[in-house]
Amino acid sequence: MASLVTCPHCGARPKEEFTVKGAALTRPAPDASQETWFDYVYLRDNPRGAYQEYWHHTSGCRRWLVVNRDTATHEIFETRDAARKVTA
C-alpha cells in the first residue's frame, strides 16, 4: 500500500502526488549580510528526527504545504497550508 500524506485541502493522498521542495527555514532580512544569505541558500544541516519541509501538492490542489516529519522514520506528524500563519 502506498504511503499517504494528508493534504489540508484534499484529504489523504498518495505521497507520489507531492514534490518535496526543501527545508522550511526562516528567511533572512533583506539587508542581511552576504554570508548570512550564502548560508541560507547553500548550507543545510541534515538533522535526524523532527524537521519541517516545504512540499508542493503537484498532482492535486497545487498548494504549498509545510510538512512536519521525522527524517529517520518518515512518520508525518502534521501538515498545514504554508500560507497559514503560525502563532506561538
Secondary structure, DSSP 8 states (H G I E B T S, - for coil): ---EEEETTTEEEEGGG-EEEEE------TT--HHHHHHHHH-----SSEEEEEEE-TTTT--EEEEEEETTT--EEEEEETTS----
